């Protein structure tokens, strides 16, 4: 990471279990890295990784919705 375009700094990144799993999936090609944003909050730095992947959407609904109007015909 370059902070002032002259000097490079290396920092360790610590992931939670779920985040570590997503990053490992990205390295295997299941996700695509789009951006990384460094955010400073309460004196600590955080790396926000934005990942993207294609998912298939189901066009057919599996739930049937009906209304009982209480009328007899």
N, CA, C and O of each residue as an XYZ file, in Angstrom:
292
protein
N       0.852     -1.170      0.000
C       0.000      0.000      0.000
C       0.897      1.233      0.000
O       1.881      1.293      0.737
N       0.565      2.180     -0.800
C       1.323      3.424     -0.859
C       0.504      4.526     -0.197
O      -0.610      4.817     -0.635
N       1.036      5.133      0.840
C       0.313      6.171      1.570
C       0.526      7.562      0.993
O      -0.387      8.387      1.005
N       1.715      7.823      0.493
C       1.993      9.162     -0.020
C       2.666      9.124     -1.393
O       3.283     10.105     -1.807
N       2.555      8.027     -2.080
C       3.103      7.810     -3.433
C       4.625      7.781     -3.472
O       5.208      7.688     -4.553
N       5.269      7.857     -2.336
C       6.730      7.771     -2.296
C       7.173      6.544     -1.501
O       8.201      5.932     -1.791
N       6.401      6.215     -0.528
C       6.810      5.201      0.428
C       5.742      4.113      0.493
O       4.551      4.417      0.574
N       6.161      2.845      0.458
C       5.214      1.734      0.530
C       5.234      1.147      1.939
O       6.282      1.066      2.579
N       4.065      0.741      2.403
C       3.923      0.176      3.736
C       3.203     -1.165      3.614
O       2.193     -1.264      2.917
N       3.709     -2.185      4.277
C       3.049     -3.486      4.314
C       2.402     -3.665      5.677
O       3.041     -3.469      6.711
N       1.135     -4.037      5.670
C       0.391     -4.237      6.915
C      -0.241     -5.625      6.914
O      -0.724     -6.077      5.876
N      -0.248     -6.308      8.056
C      -0.941     -7.604      8.113
C      -2.454     -7.377      8.106
O      -2.941     -6.382      8.643
N      -3.181     -8.290      7.506
C      -4.634     -8.207      7.493
C      -5.172     -9.416      8.241
O      -4.805    -10.551      7.937
N      -6.035     -9.179      9.214
C      -6.630    -10.248     10.017
C      -8.093    -10.370      9.614
O      -8.840     -9.393      9.658
N      -8.499    -11.581      9.219
C      -9.868    -11.837      8.794
C     -10.620    -12.621      9.850
O     -10.028    -13.423     10.572
N     -11.938    -12.391      9.945
C     -12.810    -13.272     10.702
C     -13.009    -14.547      9.895
O     -12.609    -14.604      8.732
N     -13.612    -15.561     10.481
C     -13.758    -16.848      9.798
C     -14.562    -16.741      8.497
O     -14.153    -17.289      7.474
N     -15.700    -16.041      8.529
C     -16.526    -15.918      7.330
C     -15.798    -15.123      6.246
O     -15.845    -15.486      5.071
N     -15.127    -14.044      6.637
C     -14.400    -13.229      5.685
C     -13.226    -14.014      5.083
O     -12.949    -13.917      3.887
N     -12.547    -14.787      5.926
C     -11.435    -15.610      5.455
C     -11.924    -16.617      4.419
O     -11.247    -16.860      3.420
N     -13.091    -17.200      4.651
C     -13.662    -18.158      3.707
C     -13.952    -17.491      2.359
O     -13.653    -18.063      1.311
N     -14.531    -16.283      2.379
C     -14.836    -15.563      1.133
C     -13.558    -15.202      0.362
O     -13.517    -15.330     -0.862
N     -12.530    -14.759      1.064
C     -11.271    -14.406      0.409
C     -10.646    -15.646     -0.222
O     -10.146    -15.580     -1.345
N     -10.668    -16.785      0.491
C     -10.139    -18.031     -0.068
C     -10.928    -18.446     -1.306
O     -10.345    -18.909     -2.287
N     -12.269    -18.280     -1.267
C     -13.103    -18.579     -2.436
C     -12.744    -17.666     -3.601
O     -12.756    -18.103     -4.752
N     -12.424    -16.405     -3.320
C     -12.031    -15.469     -4.372
C     -10.710    -15.894     -5.008
O     -10.553    -15.798     -6.225
N      -9.761    -16.363     -4.200
C      -8.490    -16.830     -4.756
C      -8.679    -18.076     -5.619
O      -7.895    -18.316     -6.538
N      -9.716    -18.875     -5.331
C     -10.025    -20.058     -6.151
C     -10.838    -19.692     -7.394
O     -11.111    -20.559     -8.225
N     -11.230    -18.420     -7.534
C     -11.965    -17.989     -8.713
C     -13.473    -18.016     -8.567
O     -14.178    -17.757     -9.542
N     -14.003    -18.323     -7.372
C     -15.446    -18.369     -7.163
C     -16.047    -16.967     -7.035
O     -17.234    -16.776     -7.296
N     -15.249    -16.009     -6.643
C     -15.636    -14.606     -6.535
C     -14.609    -13.795     -7.312
O     -13.511    -14.280     -7.587
N     -14.962    -12.560     -7.667
C     -14.032    -11.657     -8.341
C     -13.809    -10.437     -7.451
O     -14.764     -9.826     -6.971
N     -12.538    -10.087     -7.235
C     -12.216     -8.873     -6.497
C     -12.577     -7.676     -7.365
O     -12.186     -7.621     -8.531
N     -13.317     -6.717     -6.816
C     -13.625     -5.513     -7.579
C     -12.871     -4.315     -7.025
O     -12.204     -3.616     -7.787
N     -12.955     -4.055     -5.724
C     -12.215     -2.940     -5.116
C     -11.807     -3.299     -3.689
O     -12.361     -4.209     -3.071
N     -10.835     -2.565     -3.195
C     -10.437     -2.636     -1.788
C     -10.360     -1.200     -1.297
O      -9.704     -0.358     -1.911
N     -11.028     -0.928     -0.192
C     -11.039      0.427      0.369
C     -10.470      0.375      1.783
O     -10.882     -0.455      2.594
N      -9.527      1.261      2.073
C      -8.962      1.362      3.423
C      -9.736      2.438      4.184
O      -9.869      3.570      3.719
N     -10.249      2.062      5.376
C     -11.068      2.962      6.180
C     -10.459      3.026      7.580
O     -10.136      1.994      8.169
N     -10.304      4.245      8.112
C      -9.799      4.418      9.477
C     -10.979      4.750     10.379
O     -11.687      5.732     10.158
N     -11.183      3.908     11.410
C     -12.288      4.097     12.343
C     -11.760      3.934     13.774
O     -11.163      2.912     14.113
N     -11.987      4.942     14.595
C     -11.539      4.922     15.994
C     -10.046      4.615     16.121
O      -9.627      3.884     17.019
N      -9.257      5.177     15.219
C      -7.811      5.005     15.288
C      -7.300      3.695     14.713
O      -6.092      3.459     14.728
N      -8.175      2.837     14.208
C      -7.756      1.559     13.622
C      -8.119      1.536     12.143
O      -9.133      2.097     11.728
N      -7.269      0.876     11.352
C      -7.504      0.769      9.914
C      -8.241     -0.525      9.600
O      -7.963     -1.570     10.188
N      -9.177     -0.444      8.671
C      -9.946     -1.597      8.204
C      -9.874     -1.650      6.678
O      -9.947     -0.619      6.010
N      -9.733     -2.850      6.140
C      -9.750     -3.043      4.690
C     -11.121     -3.584      4.311
O     -11.533     -4.641      4.791
N     -11.829     -2.856      3.447
C     -13.137     -3.290      2.955
C     -12.930     -3.887      1.560
O     -12.653     -3.163      0.604
N     -13.063     -5.198      1.452
C     -12.925     -5.886      0.169
C     -14.309     -6.013     -0.448
O     -15.243     -6.470      0.211
N     -14.447     -5.615     -1.698
C     -15.705     -5.771     -2.417
C     -15.512     -6.906     -3.411
O     -14.649     -6.849     -4.288
N     -16.339     -7.945     -3.254
C     -16.263     -9.124     -4.112
C     -17.547     -9.237     -4.918
O     -18.600     -8.751     -4.503
N     -17.448     -9.886     -6.081
C     -18.609    -10.009     -6.956
C     -18.620    -11.412     -7.543
O     -17.566    -11.981     -7.829
N     -19.835    -11.976     -7.726
C     -19.946    -13.225     -8.452
C     -21.308    -13.283     -9.128
O     -22.246    -12.602     -8.712
N     -21.411    -14.081    -10.148
C     -22.645    -14.236    -10.894
C     -23.465    -15.347    -10.252
O     -22.945    -16.417     -9.934
N     -24.746    -15.079    -10.069
C     -25.647    -16.097     -9.518
C     -26.810    -16.285    -10.481
O     -27.170    -15.372    -11.223
N     -27.389    -17.474    -10.459
C     -28.531    -17.770    -11.315
C     -29.805    -17.489    -10.537
O     -29.972    -17.959     -9.412
N     -30.709    -16.716    -11.147
C     -31.986    -16.405    -10.517
C     -33.049    -17.357    -11.050
O     -33.100    -17.636    -12.248
N     -33.891    -17.848    -10.159
C     -34.982    -18.729    -10.553
C     -36.170    -17.859    -10.939
O     -36.609    -17.012    -10.162
N     -36.690    -18.077    -12.153
C     -37.810    -17.277    -12.642
C     -39.152    -17.733    -12.092
O     -40.081    -16.932    -11.993
N     -39.270    -19.005    -11.733
C     -40.548    -19.535    -11.272
C     -40.634    -19.483     -9.751
O     -39.705    -19.865     -9.040
N     -41.771    -19.002     -9.279
C     -41.996    -18.949     -7.839
C     -42.371    -20.339     -7.335
O     -43.107    -21.068     -8.000
N     -41.871    -20.699     -6.173
C     -42.197    -21.989     -5.581
C     -43.331    -21.872     -4.570
O     -43.788    -22.886     -4.043
N     -43.791    -20.664     -4.291
C     -44.829    -20.433     -3.298
C     -46.120    -20.031     -4.005
O     -46.117    -19.168     -4.883
N     -47.214    -20.662     -3.615
C     -48.523    -20.313     -4.158
C     -49.225    -19.429     -3.141
O     -49.295    -19.771     -1.960
N     -49.747    -18.290     -3.596
C     -50.444    -17.366     -2.716
C     -51.920    -17.403     -3.112
O     -52.265    -17.257     -4.284
N     -52.803    -17.606     -2.093
C     -54.239    -17.646     -2.358
C     -54.942    -16.860     -1.275
O     -54.426    -16.716     -0.166
N     -56.144    -16.342     -1.601
C     -56.944    -15.590     -0.657
C     -58.295    -16.287     -0.517
O     -58.983    -16.522     -1.510
N     -58.674    -16.619      0.725
C     -59.989    -17.197      1.001
C     -60.921    -16.046      1.312
O     -60.800    -15.405      2.355
N     -61.860    -15.780      0.399
C     -62.779    -14.639      0.578
C     -64.031    -15.045      1.338
O     -64.891    -14.202      1.593
N     -64.155    -16.303      1.703
C     -65.308    -16.751      2.484
C     -66.616    -16.799      1.726
O     -67.675    -16.772      2.352
N     -66.588    -16.867      0.427
C     -67.806    -16.882     -0.378
C     -68.057    -18.294     -0.914
O     -67.132    -18.988     -1.338
N     -69.269    -18.681     -0.886
C     -69.673    -19.958     -1.468
C     -70.364    -19.689     -2.794
O     -71.152    -18.749     -2.897
N     -70.091    -20.475     -3.781
C     -70.767    -20.294     -5.067
C     -71.667    -21.424     -5.404
O     -72.304    -21.412     -6.458
